[in-house]
Amino acid sequence: MSEKTKQILFFVLPILGQLLLTVLAYFGSRIYVEIPLLAYVNALLMALPAVLAIVMLIRHKWENEWVIVSLAVQSAMLITHFAIVHHVIGLGPPGTADSFWDALYFSIVTWTTLGYGDVNPVHELRMFAAIEALYGYIFLGLIVGVLSTLFKGPARGP
């Protein structure tokens, strides 16, 4: 198997894994209302494809552009996954009508750790939102780190 084929394979497989978990979360999300613990398990499972992608990208010493694209796609999929769960279980007090866009807004604000405070998760999802914030710290830190290596100039001699 050529190096280019390996790059594409290890770039696409984790994304397909996350896409599958996101689709399962969307279609099976009503069970999260009954058993919120499953939302936590799925959130942890969502991190596995991302970790696999990062490890494979680093192990094969891929170009930084591939790493950035992979991290960006993984981040977008994780944010969407978290938004689906927030939408299904709900934000704010029970009985309030939350749209998917409200959940996506909350997910982005949580991911980037802005935390405006205008929308709050229900009690069952507080730790879920904390996990999302931790993922955001990690992914944004990785993206900034890789971007900084792109813009780093050549080393200067004495």
PAMARDO-947586 format. One record per residue (C-alpha): x, y, z. Coordinates in Angstrom, 1 decimal. Each point is the difference from the previous one (the first is absolute). Example, Ala and Ser with C-alpha at 12.3 -4.5 7.8 and 13.67 -1.06 7.14 Angstrom:
! residues 2
u  v  w
12.3  -4.5  7.8
1.4  3.4  -0.7
***
This chain:
! residues 158
u  v  w
0.0  0.0  0.0
1.5  3.3  -1.0
0.5  2.9  2.5
-2.6  2.1  -1.8
-2.6  -2.8  0.3
0.8  -0.3  3.7
-0.5  3.7  0.5
-3.3  0.0  -1.7
-1.1  -3.2  1.8
0.9  1.3  3.5
-1.5  3.4  -0.8
-3.3  -1.4  -1.3
-0.6  -3.0  2.4
-0.2  2.1  3.2
-2.3  2.5  -1.6
-2.3  -2.9  -1.2
0.1  -1.4  3.5
-1.1  3.3  1.5
-2.6  0.5  -2.7
-1.4  -3.4  0.9
-0.1  0.8  3.7
-1.6  3.4  -0.7
-2.7  -1.6  -2.2
-0.7  -2.7  2.7
-0.2  2.8  2.5
-2.5  1.8  -2.1
-2.3  -2.9  -0.7
0.4  -1.7  3.3
0.1  3.2  2.0
-3.4  -0.4  1.7
1.5  -2.7  2.1
2.3  2.7  1.6
-3.1  1.5  1.6
-0.7  -3.4  1.7
3.7  -0.8  0.8
2.2  3.1  0.0
3.0  -2.1  0.9
0.0  -1.3  -3.6
0.7  3.6  -1.2
3.2  0.0  2.1
1.1  -3.4  -1.4
-0.7  1.3  -3.5
2.0  3.2  0.6
3.0  -2.1  1.2
-0.4  -2.2  -3.1
0.0  3.1  -2.2
3.5  0.8  1.2
1.4  -3.3  -1.1
0.0  0.7  -3.8
1.4  3.4  0.7
2.9  -1.4  2.1
0.6  -2.7  -2.7
0.2  2.7  -2.7
2.4  2.1  2.1
2.2  -3.0  0.8
0.2  -1.2  -3.5
0.7  3.5  -1.4
2.8  0.5  2.4
1.4  -3.5  -0.3
0.2  0.3  -3.8
1.4  3.5  0.3
-2.6  1.4  -2.3
0.1  3.6  -1.3
-1.5  2.5  2.4
-2.7  0.9  -2.5
-1.4  -3.6  0.3
0.0  0.3  3.8
-1.8  3.3  0.0
-2.7  -1.2  -2.4
-0.4  -3.2  2.0
-0.3  1.9  3.3
-2.4  2.5  -1.5
-2.3  -2.7  -1.4
0.2  -2.0  3.3
-0.9  3.2  1.9
-3.0  0.8  -2.2
-1.3  -3.6  0.4
0.4  0.0  3.7
-1.7  3.4  0.4
-2.9  -1.3  -2.1
-0.2  -3.2  2.0
-0.1  1.9  3.3
-2.7  2.4  -1.5
-2.2  -3.0  -0.9
0.2  -1.3  3.6
-0.7  3.4  1.5
-2.9  0.4  -2.4
-1.6  -3.3  0.8
0.4  0.1  3.8
-0.6  3.8  0.2
1.5  3.2  1.1
-1.4  2.0  2.9
-3.0  -1.0  2.1
-2.2  -2.8  -1.2
-2.8  1.0  -2.3
1.9  2.8  -1.8
0.1  -0.3  -3.7
3.6  -0.2  -1.2
0.8  -0.1  -3.7
2.9  -1.9  -1.4
1.6  3.4  -0.8
-0.2  0.9  3.7
1.8  -3.2  0.9
2.6  0.6  -2.8
0.6  3.5  1.4
0.4  -1.4  3.5
2.3  -2.7  -1.3
2.3  2.5  -1.8
0.1  2.3  3.0
0.8  -2.9  2.3
2.6  -1.5  -2.4
1.8  3.3  -0.3
-0.3  0.4  3.8
-1.6  3.5  -0.3
-2.8  -0.9  2.4
-2.3  3.0  -0.4
-2.5  -1.4  2.5
-3.1  0.9  -2.0
-0.8  -3.7  -0.6
0.5  -2.7  2.7
-0.1  -3.8  -0.4
-2.4  -2.0  2.0
1.4  -1.6  3.1
0.5  -3.4  -1.7
2.3  1.6  -2.6
2.2  2.2  2.1
2.9  -2.4  0.0
-0.7  -0.7  -3.7
0.5  3.7  -0.7
3.2  -0.1  2.1
1.3  -2.9  -2.1
-0.8  2.1  -3.1
2.0  2.9  1.4
3.0  -2.3  0.7
-0.1  -1.3  -3.5
-0.1  3.6  -1.2
3.1  0.9  2.1
1.8  -3.0  -1.5
-1.0  0.5  -3.6
0.5  3.7  -0.1
3.4  -0.3  1.7
1.0  -2.6  -2.6
-1.2  2.1  -2.9
1.9  3.1  1.3
3.1  -2.1  0.6
0.0  -1.4  -3.6
-0.8  3.4  -1.5
2.9  1.5  1.9
2.4  -2.5  -1.6
-1.3  1.0  -3.4
0.8  3.6  0.6
3.3  -0.6  1.8
2.9  1.3  -2.0
3.2  -1.8  -0.6
2.3  -0.2  3.0
2.6  2.7  0.2
3.6  -0.7  0.7
2.1  1.7  2.7
***
